[in-house]
Amino acid sequence: MSQLLQEIEALRQPMKELNDFIFDHPELGNEEFQAHELLTNLLEKEGFTVDREVSGLKTAFRAVYRVNGGGPKIGLLCEYDALEGLGHACGHNLQGPSICTAAIALNVRCKHLVHWLCTVHLQRKRRAASSLWLAKACLTI
């Protein structure tokens, strides 16, 4: 497990910078184009296959990393929208980079354990049924 923690620690500075950018540039739900671009570019650079539009939603994404062989499917929910008039009082500026850190670290250090790793961003209109939508988005790949 210490290797996983080392991988997370190695990602600290780039994720802090990503967090700071998202915090300093709050975007409301369905308008998170800058954060969407940064997060999806990062995941693609790390070897994930990224669907940059999901269910017709332009700032929703699904990032998948597949490993040959069996293993569990892991789904991670990634939110990065801001609240109108409050910015990131919701803490989603932290969640997007944190989920990407977890996805990248698991990808790098646990390839023998993880079969499919799926990171999904849900927009406000999808959150009412977020658990079901996340499961469907990750399991129907």
Stockholm file with secondary structure:
# STOCKHOLM 1.0

chainA/1-141         MSQLLQEIEALRQPMKELNDFIFDHPELGNEEFQAHELLTNLLEKEGFTVDREVSGLKTAFRAVYRVNGGGPKIGLLCEYDALEGLGHACGHNLQGPSICTAAIALNVRCKHLVHWLCTVHLQRKRRAASSLWLAKACLTI
#=GR chainA/1-141 SS CHHHHHHHHHTHHHHHHHHHHHHHSCCBTTCCHHHHHHHHHHHHHTTCEEESCBTTBTTCCEEEEECSSCCCEEEEEECCCBBTTTBSTTCHHHHHHHHHHHHHHHHHHCTTTCSEEEEEECCGGGGGGHHHHHHHHHHTC
#=GC SS_cons         CHHHHHHHHHTHHHHHHHHHHHHHSCCBTTCCHHHHHHHHHHHHHTTCEEESCBTTBTTCCEEEEECSSCCCEEEEEECCCBBTTTBSTTCHHHHHHHHHHHHHHHHHHCTTTCSEEEEEECCGGGGGGHHHHHHHHHHTC
//
